[in-house]
Amino acid sequence: MKQKFVLALMTCFLMAGVTLQAQNVKIGYADVDYILSEMPETKQVESELQSLNTQLQNQLQAKYQEYQQKLQAYQQGASTMVDAIRQEKETELAQLEQRIQKLQQDAQSTIQKKTSDLMQPLYVKIGDSIEAVAKANGYTYVLNGQVGGIDVVLYADEQYDVSDLVLKNMGITPSTPAE
């Protein structure tokens, strides 16, 4: 009987502790895409990426024009070419086509790597600022409002949106309120 009483008493204390602890949890959320859109560094990153993209597109376009010229020359003279020359030209065109495809793949890979390299410091800066805001305002958790354009937080009271606080912590005046 005494053991049951002690066990019941311990269970009550445990439940009271869990309830008390749950009342101290403060959860906020931030819209990282919105924060990024407000950061001046994002515009610099976009500009660098656009410049790189233009450069790579120009290289690709030059190779494609070379291919088109050689293809046109081949088509115009194919009927009068000796078989060995025709096969050589066809092989040359096929190799050029493969180089164009490889250049496209390399360009995509280069853009992805450059994007990652340029965005990583921004994500670190945002993460550090979110941590500082969370600690300063007593948040236990701060969630991202969206991940990859998909809502993670399906409903949240706007008073718990810390996006503007994060921007202010980074020294950026928000141009529009976070949505």
C-alpha positions, 0 to 999 in steps of 0.5 A: 500500500505504501509503495503504491502511494509513493508511486502515485505521488511520484507520478503526480510530481512527474506529470506536474513537471512535464506540464510546467515544462510544456508551459515554458516552451515558446515557439516562433517561426521565420521565413528564410526566403523572405529574409534572404530577399531583404538581404543586400548580399542576396542581390550581389549573389544573384548578380554574380550568378547571372554574370556566370550564367551569361558567360557560360551561355555565351560559351555554349552558344559559340559551340552551338554556332560552330556546330551549326556551321559545320553541319550546314557545310556538311549538308551542302557538300555531303553528296559530293564527298568521298565516303571516307571524308563524309564519315570523318565529317560525321564523326567530327559532328558527333564529337562536337555534339557530345562536347556541347552536351558535356559543356551543358552538363558542366555549366549546370554543375558549375552554376549549382556549385557556385550557388551553393558556395555563395549562398552558404555564408548567407545561410550561416548569417541567417542561422546565427541571427535566428539563434541570437533573436531566439535567445534574446526573446526566450524562444525555445524553438524557431521553425522555418515557415517554408521549405522548398516552397512548401509550408512547414508551419500550417498555421501560426499567429503572426506575433510569433514570426521572428523574420523582421527581428532577425533582419533587424538583428542583422542591421537590415530594415525590412522593406515590407512586413513578413507574410 
